[in-house]
């Protein structure tokens, strides 16, 4: 059996072992790349593999299953984002220590899930570190150890103890790839640093029709957040049911959840099945139109994946109480909605204080006209927008305000999200309106 088919079979087995991670595992896009010399996943869920590496270093099924689960765990625990927060960019030494620390943390979780580890797997025991700690804790301990003993191996392990997701700047040299060195060099899912062999990310829908030699586009940030939200919910549900599955990841729940304010998530919650349009994506599945993407198993029919494409109206409070920081958050909200929802037709933005002063379709946050500066009555503007749905279709209204405003007296047919720039007025928002604070220091 060739390497691609073995990877496909391994993904299906991993779905059976880790049913809570099925959405992520089935979203992995195998990409044959002999030049990578390894098996690795990037931060857009594309699984690169060198056929020789797979056949030589994962000869048994459980070994290739281990590799798939290892790489998927980096994505599930968002190591690519956490690495950037501790400042590994442009620092090869810190990048290497982070990768060792992240591998050790992952293998602690995988062991708790009953996964058989390969002999070369980095573990806390091999590093002489306490068990069941986070990647950040292991990284801090390894960095301290290196500073105290600069002559010794900074990673705390010998060259035969990988697997190690490697230095992002170190690519396999001619005649020496990840397999020759006794370690496998992983992808950007581990640290957010793009490898030379990784395809560029193209932020556009993918219908599975890419021809031979074309780059697989991978998952967008919004699609990946949606999938990881599903995985996190499934893990917590599985752990709460006492099924014995997902418990290892349940203790890492803080890292499984996407950022607090994700427009794509909030819109899905607020609107449910009211979306007027659908596009290619990863929120929804349907067998009414089978996927054109080839299945890993020829006997399995895959559903088509869709993402809701709502008609969104963003209302920005421009009254005198909205300060510079508040308006900056409002413009940031417009940019975030455009980016997260991939709104190719733009987003309708209404600005005003007691009445709508400007209403236009915006394609970037710089298109917004911040007109107003007087009193405040967002309730009146919200009612005006909701009453104009025949002329301007609207699935959901996002009102960005400091919260010091009257609200509509009755529940409207159009769902409303109150994106508050200050936390204190949250209690003033009617219960039928979804309220969330968007100020970063309050997340």
N, C-alpha and C positions, 0 to 999 in steps of 0.2 A: 504494500500500500504506500502511495506517495505521501510526502510530508503534508500537503494541503488537506488531503482526506483524513490523515491522522489527526490534524488539528481540529477539523470539523467534528470528528468523532469525540475528541477530548472535550470540546465545548459542550456537547450534548451530555456527556457523562458529568461534567462539572455542574450543569444545570440540575441534574438529578441529585447530586450531592449537596449543592447549595441552592435550593429552590428560591430562596429569598433574593438571590443575586441574578435571577434568570434574565431580567430586563437588560442588565448590563452585559452579561455574558453573550446573549444573543445579538447584542449590538456591536460586538467586536468585529472588525472588518479585516480578515486575513489579507495581507499584502506580501507577496513573495519578493524578497530583496536579498539575493545571494551576497551582495556587497556588505550587508550589515554584519554578517558573520555570527549571528546570534538569533535569539527570539526576544522581541521587545514590543512594548505598547507605548504609543505616544499619548499626549494628554487629550487627544481627540478620539481615543478608543480604536485606533488602527493598529492591528497586530502584525508587525513585520516579522518575517522569519527567513532564515537561510536554510534551505532544504538539507544541506549537509549537516548543519548543527543539530537539527531536529532528529535526523536519522542516527547520528553518532552518539549524541549525549542525552537523548531521551528515547532510548531503544524500547523501554517498557512503557505500557500505557500509564501506569501510575506516575511515572516521571514527567511525561508531557502534561498530565493533569496538574501536577504540582506547579509547573511553569505557568500554565494558564491562570491558576488560582493566585499565584504570587503576583503576576502582573495586574490582574483584576483588582487585587487588594490595594495596590498603590492608588488606583483610581478611586476605589470605594472610600479610602481614608484621605483622599485629597492631598496626597503628598506633594503633588506638583504645585499646589497653591501654598501649602504650609512651608515648603522649602524657601519660597521667595520671601515669606514674612520674616524668616530668621536671617536673611541677607546672604545667600550663597552665590548670588550673581557675581560673575567675574572673579571668583575665588575658587580655584580648582581644589585646593586643600579642603576647604569647608564643604564643597560639593561632594568630595569623596567621603568625608566623615558622615555627612548627612545620609548618603546612600547606604552606608554600612549600618547607621542607626535605624534608618527606615526599614531595611531588610530585617534587622533583628526584631524590631517591633512587630512587623508583619508575621514573622515566623512564630512569635509567641502566640499571636491570635490564631494562626493556622493550626498550631499544635493543639490549642484549646478546642478547635473545631474537629479534631481527630484526623487531621491531614498527615499523611506520612511524609516526612521531610527527607529531601535528598541529603546524602552525606556531606556535600559541600555547602549546605545551607548555613548562613551566619545565624547564630543564636546568642541570646544573652549569656548563657552558660559558657560558651566558647570565648566570649568577650570579658568574662569574669564580672558581669554586671547583674543587678537584681532582675528577677523575672517580672513580666507583665507591666512594663513601663511604656511610656509613649516614645515616639521617635524623637521628640524634642528633649526628653530627659536623657535618652541614650546619647544624643548628639552632644549635649552639654557635658556629660561624663567623659566622652571620648575626647572632646576638645580640651577639657581640663587635664586629662591624662597625657595628652600630647604636649601640652605646655609645661607640664611638670617633668616629663621624660622625653625631651625632643630627640634623643638618640634612638629610642625604641620605635617599633612599628606603630604609627599613630592610630591605626584602626583596631589594634589589639588582637589581630589574627594574622596567621600566615597566609602565604599565597595560595594554598590549597583549600581555603575555607570559604570561598564565595558562597552562593552566588552574590555578586556585587553589581549594583546598577551603574557603577563606574563613573569616571570623570567625564563630564559632558564635552570637554575639549579633547579627550583622548579617543581617537578612532583606531580601529584595527589597522595595523601596518601591513604592508605587503608580505605575505607569507606567514602572518600572525593575526588571527582574528580572536573573537571572544572564546571560541572553543579551544584554540591552541594554548591559551594562557591558563586554562583550568578554571576560569571564571566566565560567567556570561555577562555581557554588558547590556543593561536594560535601556529603555527609552525615556522620553521626557515625562512619562506619567509619574516617574519617581521624583523628579526635581524641577520640572518646568523648563529645563534647558534643552532646546531643540538640537537633535543630532543631525549630522550631515546627511544621513540616509533617509531622514523623514521627509515625507511629501509635504509641500506647502498646504496650508489650510485654506480651503475655498468656502466662504460663508454663503452657500446657496443650497437650495433643496437638492436632494439626491434621490432619483427614482430607480436606482439599481441598473441603469442602462449604460454605465460607463464601459467603453470598449477596452480591449486588451491594450495594456500599456498606459492607460489613462490613470491619473492619480485618484484614489478613493478620497472623497472630500472629508470624511470623518464627521464627528458630532460637533455641533456648535456649543458654545458655553451654555446657552439656554436649554438646548436638548439634553446636554449632559446633566445639568442641574435637575431637570425633570426626572431623568432616569435614576439619579442618585437619591432623589427624594423618595421615589417608589421603593428603591432598595432599602433605604433607612426605615421607612414605614414597615416594610415586610420583616426586617430584622427585629424591630422592636415588638411587632405582633408575635413573631415566632418565639422570641425569648419570653414574652409574657404568658404564652400558652404552655410553657414548660416542655416544649417539644425536644429540647436538647440541641436544637439547631439555631445558629445565630448568636449564641451566648457569648462567644469570644468577641464578636464585633459589637455586641450590645454595650459592652463597657467602654467602647470608643464612640458612643452615640454623638458626643459633642462635635466630632469631626465628620460624622456622616451627613449631617444636615447641611443644606445649602445656605447661603447668606440669608439673613433675616428678611430683608426686603428684596424679593425677586418679583418684578412685575408679572412675569409669565405665570408664576405660582399663584399670586394673588388674583389675577384675572380669572384663572381656572376655577379657583374657589368661589369667587364672587358670581360668576356667570353660569357655571355648571354647563348645561347642555344648550344654552341660548345662542351660542356662536352662530353667526350667519354664514361664515365661510371657513373652508378647511384648506390646508396646504400640506405638502410633504413635511414630515417631522416625526416626533417620537412620543407625543402625548397620548394618542389614541390608536387603537388597532381595529381593523375590520376585515372580515373574510369576503365582503361583498365584492371587493376588487383585490384579488390575490397579489402578493408582492411580485414584482418583476425581478427582484434580486434572487439569484440562484440560491437554493437551499443547501445547507450543509449536508442534508440527507435527501437524496432524490425522491424518496417516498413521502417526504413531509411537505405539505403546502403551507407556506408562510403567509401571514396576514399582511396587508398593506398598512403602513404606519402613517398617521396623520398628526398634524398639529393644528389646533384651533387658530383661526386668523380673525380675531375680533375687530370690529369697528370701535376704536377707542377715542374718546374725547377727553383731553386733559384741560382742566380749568385751573388757572393760576390766579391766586389772590394777589392783587397789586395795590391793596389798600395801604394807608399810611403806616399801619402797624407792622407791615412786612419789611424787615430790615434787609441789609445787604446779604447777610448769610442766608436768610430765608429765601430770598429770590435766587441765590446761587443754588440752593438745594432744589428749588423748583425747576430751574433749567437743567440741573443734573438729572432730575426725574424724567424730563422729556427725552434727554439723551439715552437714559437707561431703557425707557420704553421702546424707543426706536431700535436700539441695539438688541435688546433681549427678544423682542417680538419679530425682528427682521422685517419691520414694516416698510416694504418697498414702495407702498403707495403713500407713505408718510402718515402723520398723526394730526388730527384736527386739534388745535390748541386755541382755547378761549381765555382771554385775559380781561380783568376788570376788577372794580371795587364793589359798587352797588348795582352796576349794570355792566353788560358785556361791552368793552371798549374796542376789542379786536378779536376777530375769529378768522383763522386761516389754516390751511394745510401746511404743516411744517415737515421738512425732511432732515433738518439738523437743528440743534438747540439754538443756533445763532439766527434762525429764521423767526424766532418768537419776538413779538412786539410787546414789551412790558409797559402797557398804558394804564393809567389810573392814578392813584395816590390820595384818594379821599376816604370816605367811610367804608364800612364793610357789610355786605349782605350776600354771602355765597349761596344761601338758600334760594334767593331770587334767581341768580344766574343758573344754578343747577336745574331749577324748574323750567327756565327758558330753554336750556339745552335738551332736557328730557321731552319737552313739548314740541320739539322741532325734528323728531326722528324721521318723519316722512321725507323731509327735504334733505336732512343729513342723518343717515342711519347711524344708530349708536347702540352698541351692545353693552357698554359699561362706561361710566364716568369716573375719572380720577380727579379729585379736587385737592390741589396742593395749597395749603393754607396754614397760618399759625394757630388756627383753631378758635380765635376770638371773633366769632361770627354767628349770626343766626343760621339755622339749618331748616330745610323744608319741614313743614308741620305734619305732613303725612308721608307714608311710604310710597315711593314712586315705582313705576313698572320697570324702570331701567335701574340695574344695580349700581350702587355708588360706593367708591372707596375714598375715604378721607386720609390723605397722606399728610400727616401733621408734621410741621417743622419744629414744633416744641411739644414736649411730653405732657405738660401740666393741663392743657385744655381737653385731654382725651375723654374725661368724664362727661363733657358737654355734648359729645357726639351721640345722636340717637342710636338706639340698639340695632336698628335695621341697616345702618351704615357700617361697613367694615372699616375700622380705624386702625392705623398703624403709624408709629413714629418713624420718620425717615432720617432723623439726625444721627450721624455715625456714632457720636459719643453716648448715645442712648441705646445702642444695639447690644 
